[in-house]
Amino acid sequence: MPADRDRRVEAASAGKAWTAVDPEAKVLSKSDWSAQVKGRDWTTDLDILARGDFNGDGADDLLVATVSTGSEGTWSEVRLRLLSSVPGDPVLHVVKEYAL
């Protein structure tokens, strides 16, 4: 696992952009429901699995699978996350992570 994992987790929790941790990060669209983020020494594939009001707040949420791998070593990280809006903020936030 990369040494900057804690910084990535903190940035994600704060709703910061990928580039807050890795200025080289680029988002590549793979399809309407999937994308890939490539950083200096890591890649994260994002796949939207479902869209709907999962938390009962009246707004659509996204259920997203993320698979992160590094270009060095053999580490990988697989997560299932629920993304939802927060009142007054247009950015979707991770509101729940599901154990896999």
Secondary structure, 3 states (H helix, E strand, C coil): CCCCHHHHHHHHHCCCCHHHCCCCCEEEEEECCEEEEECCCEEEEEEEEEEECCCCCCCCEEEEEEEEEECCCCCEEEEEEEEEEECCEEEEEEEEEECC
